[in-house]
Amino acid sequence: MRIKCPYCGERGNDEFSYLGDASVKRPDPSAADASDAFYAFAYERKNVAGPMQELWYHAAGCHAWLVVTRDTRTHEISDVKPAQDVALEQQKTASAP
Ligand SMILES: [Zn+2]
């Protein structure tokens, strides 16, 4: 499998470290159900069969965190974005009226 890093270009997946699902959100630690929410955050993950957003770290390259959209059935990669850009888009969406 090859991943097209936005900064370095296309590279083998052995240059990257996989961190998992990029769609999970860290729970609010001050919430009344924080203990259950953190348990679910850490251990209850979806086993997606199809397109999934994943976090990858370019450890042997530019050290960028990336959000890779990959089909888990075929390993086809349809999108790669810097994680910081995805986070900024999510902040804009969350703060929009
Ligand atoms: Zn890179």
Residues whose N, C-alpha, C, O or C-beta is under 5 A from the ligand:
A	BS01	ZN	C5 Y7 C8 H58 G61 C62
